[in-house]
Amino acid sequence: MNRRQFLKTTAATTALGATVPTALFSAENPPTTPDVLIGSQLYGWGQYYQRAGKDASEHYDEIFSALRDAGYDYAEGNLDSGAPENNSVFAEKLKAKGLRPVSLYTGGALHNDRAEITVEKIVLAGKACKEAGFQVINCNPEPIGHEKTDAELATQVKALKQLGGELNKIGIKLGIHHHTPAMASGAREFHHNFDQTEAGTVGFCYDVHWVFRGGVQPADALKQYGDRVVSWHLRQSREGIWWEDLATGDIDYPKVAEYARKNGLPPLYTVELAIEQGTKITRGVVDNHARSLTFVREVFVA
């Protein structure tokens, strides 16, 4: 299941994992402080469900209960730009389980003649999101299977400026997210998205591992675009392969966290576990998320 397929089927379950460790609630590891919010991106949950031959979209109650019991603050699902009212429904499902509406993820064509329509649909959905309590919309400009031309990038930048400006008026922050295609040729598209826009309009959903995999070191990305960060996606690998939980590995997260604290970057930390070929699965999805939450608290909140 790739990201585009998952945009249609999000969620998760406690049935695929063990019980949540009670250590999460110990004096040495208290609940998240009010100033920091830690959430879970639902993409990885969908992968675990697929492994079990189940449809993740049918198990919202289970995932939200599991995240609440583990101590998470929110779950990041996918923006519904076709039916804006569904974003309010999603928010109510979160609230019913003790979670908060914080951020949503979306994609869309911003590089061609559909760009204006994409912007209009996201902005319209953004109005419903704001009313429901969401703070951030993270957007990954649609990849096209090859590098975008200079003209396509110019169109995309224009659309990003418009999208960020319109969402600002609503009270929603725009965070641009990047996958491997945007990191080609020395991260050409990645840099262009930021170098041709303003920080107050086009923010950064800093998916640390995707940027790292694309050849940009975490410290370098922070020095260049740290002032744009509006939200985070956190994942780890070892020897280049995604690890089953967020722990020590290829990325020096303590160093990233130190920079974030010293510079007062927005503390909206979204754990996004995912599986790829070579990922070793030794625990259930619930335990892996519980362990990852402990890691975030120890590294980013301490």
Residue pairs with C-beta under 8 A, 6 or more apart in sequence:
1 9
1 46
1 47
1 50
3 43
3 107
3 140
3 179
4 107
6 42
6 43
6 46
6 78
7 78
7 105
7 106
7 107
8 57
9 46
9 55
9 56
9 57
10 42
10 43
10 45
10 46
10 56
10 57
10 77
10 78
11 42
11 45
11 46
11 49
11 56
11 57
11 58
11 59
11 60
11 62
11 63
11 77
12 40
12 42
12 45
12 46
12 48
12 49
12 56
12 59
12 62
12 63
12 66
12 67
12 285
13 45
13 48
13 49
13 54
13 56
13 59
13 62
13 63
13 66
13 285
14 62
14 63
14 65
14 66
14 69
14 286
15 52
15 59
15 62
16 48
16 49
16 51
16 52
16 284
16 285
16 286
17 48
17 66
17 283
17 284
17 285
17 286
17 287
17 288
17 289
18 283
18 284
18 286
18 287
19 286
20 66
20 69
20 70
20 286
20 287
20 290
21 287
21 290
21 291
23 29
23 294
24 70
24 71
24 290
24 293
24 294
25 31
25 71
29 294
29 297
29 298
31 71
32 38
32 71
32 73
32 297
32 301
33 301
35 267
36 267
36 269
36 300
36 301
37 73
37 74
37 100
37 102
37 267
37 268
37 269
38 71
38 72
38 73
38 74
38 269
38 270
38 271
38 293
38 296
38 297
38 301
39 67
39 72
39 73
39 74
39 75
39 76
39 102
39 103
39 268
39 269
39 270
39 271
40 67
40 72
40 74
40 75
40 76
40 270
40 271
40 272
40 273
40 289
41 75
41 76
41 105
41 233
41 270
41 271
41 272
42 56
42 63
42 75
42 76
42 77
42 78
43 272
43 274
44 272
44 273
44 274
44 275
44 285
45 56
45 63
45 285
46 56
47 274
47 275
48 275
48 284
48 285
49 55
49 56
49 59
50 56
51 275
56 63
60 93
61 93
61 97
63 75
64 75
64 93
64 94
64 96
64 97
64 98
64 99
65 97
66 286
66 289
67 74
67 75
67 97
67 99
67 289
68 97
68 98
68 99
70 286
70 289
70 290
70 293
71 293
72 99
72 271
72 289
72 293
73 99
73 100
73 102
74 94
74 99
74 100
74 101
74 102
74 103
75 94
75 99
76 102
76 103
76 104
76 105
76 138
76 270
77 90
77 104
77 105
78 104
78 105
78 106
79 87
79 104
79 105
79 106
79 122
79 125
79 129
79 137
80 86
80 87
80 90
80 125
81 106
81 108
81 118
81 121
81 122
81 124
81 125
82 121
84 124
84 125
84 127
84 128
84 129
85 128
87 104
87 125
87 128
87 129
87 132
87 134
88 128
88 131
88 132
90 101
90 104
90 132
91 101
91 129
91 132
91 133
91 134
92 132
94 100
94 101
95 101
100 133
101 129
101 132
101 133
101 134
102 134
102 135
102 136
102 268
103 134
103 135
103 136
103 137
103 138
103 175
103 231
103 268
103 270
104 129
104 134
104 136
104 137
104 138
105 137
105 138
105 139
105 140
105 177
106 122
106 137
106 138
106 139
106 140
107 139
107 140
107 141
107 142
108 118
108 121
108 122
108 139
108 141
108 142
109 115
109 118
109 141
109 142
110 118
110 119
110 139
110 141
110 142
110 155
110 156
110 159
110 160
110 163
111 141
111 142
111 144
111 148
111 152
111 153
111 155
111 156
111 159
112 152
112 155
115 155
115 156
115 158
115 159
116 159
116 162
118 159
119 159
119 162
119 163
119 166
122 137
122 139
122 163
122 167
123 163
123 166
123 167
123 170
126 137
126 166
126 167
126 170
126 172
127 170
129 137
129 172
130 170
130 171
130 172
134 172
135 172
135 173
135 268
136 172
136 173
136 174
136 175
136 203
136 205
136 230
136 231
136 268
137 167
137 172
137 173
137 174
137 175
138 175
138 176
138 177
138 205
138 231
138 233
139 163
139 174
139 175
139 176
139 177
139 205
140 176
140 177
140 178
140 179
141 156
141 160
141 176
141 182
141 189
141 193
143 179
143 181
143 182
144 152
144 181
145 181
147 181
147 184
147 185
147 188
147 189
148 156
148 189
153 189
153 192
153 196
156 193
157 192
157 193
157 196
157 197
160 174
160 176
160 193
160 197
160 201
160 202
161 197
161 198
161 201
161 202
163 174
164 174
164 197
164 201
164 202
164 203
165 201
167 173
167 174
168 174
168 200
168 201
173 203
173 230
173 231
174 201
174 202
174 203
174 230
175 203
175 204
175 205
175 229
175 230
175 231
176 193
176 194
176 202
176 203
176 204
176 205
177 205
177 207
177 210
177 233
178 189
178 190
178 193
178 207
178 210
178 211
178 214
179 210
180 210
180 213
180 214
181 189
182 189
182 190
182 193
182 214
183 189
183 190
183 210
183 211
183 213
183 214
183 215
183 216
186 215
187 211
187 214
187 215
187 216
190 211
190 214
190 216
193 202
194 202
194 204
194 224
194 225
194 228
199 227
199 228
202 228
203 228
203 229
203 230
203 231
204 225
204 228
204 229
204 230
205 230
205 231
205 232
205 233
206 221
206 222
206 225
206 229
206 231
206 232
206 233
207 232
207 233
207 235
207 272
208 218
208 221
208 232
208 233
208 234
208 235
208 251
208 253
208 256
209 233
209 234
209 235
209 236
209 237
209 242
209 251
210 233
210 235
211 218
211 221
212 218
212 250
212 251
213 237
213 240
218 251
218 252
218 255
218 256
219 255
219 256
219 259
222 229
222 256
222 259
222 260
222 263
226 259
226 260
226 263
226 265
227 263
229 260
229 265
229 266
230 266
230 268
231 266
231 268
231 270
232 268
232 269
232 270
233 270
233 272
234 246
234 253
234 269
234 270
234 271
234 272
234 292
234 296
235 242
235 243
235 246
235 271
235 272
235 273
235 274
236 242
236 243
236 245
236 246
236 247
236 248
236 249
236 250
236 251
236 253
237 243
237 249
237 250
237 251
238 249
238 250
239 250
240 250
241 276
241 278
241 279
242 273
242 274
242 275
242 276
242 278
242 279
243 249
243 279
243 280
244 273
244 275
244 279
244 280
244 281
244 282
244 283
244 288
245 273
245 283
245 288
245 289
245 291
245 292
245 295
246 253
246 271
246 273
246 291
246 292
246 295
246 296
247 291
247 292
247 295
253 295
253 299
253 300
254 299
257 299
257 300
259 265
260 267
260 300
261 300
267 300
267 301
269 296
269 300
271 289
271 292
271 293
271 296
273 285
273 288
273 289
273 292
275 281
283 291
